Amino acid sequence: MMKVIKDFRFSAAHRLSKVPGGHPCARLHGHNYRIRIECDGPVKDDTDMVIDFHDVSVVVKPLVESLDHQFINDVVAYENTTAEWLCEWFFKKIPATLPISAIEVWETETCCARMEVNL
């Protein structure tokens, strides 16, 4: 089994609605996000690849572009756009044709959520 990893980046603003009163994340703020898509599978004899990086980009890049330089809460019509929630949002939007094993959403260089998918 081989793992293929493709990262994407975008900048956007959001606000969290389910944090305690006075929490700084309840206010409008922004992040330079990194999205990491991991795909697992056997290396195919005809391509010597698990999946072509380009094929991952064709699917994921439009989703990333829909969020770039936007107020995420408005784009996705949800008020509590945590990194955990965004992992699930990406997973639901990405077709099952990609052999995704994990999705990570990084809000900062030190903070991320990771969703592992059972293949």
Secondary structure, DSSP 4 states (H G I P E B T S, - for coil): -EEEEEEEEEEEEE--SSSPTT-GGGS-EEEEEEEEEEEEEPPPTTTSSSS-HHHHHHHHHHHHHHHTTSBHHHHHT-S---HHHHHHHHHHHS-TTS-EEEEEEESSSS-EEEEE---
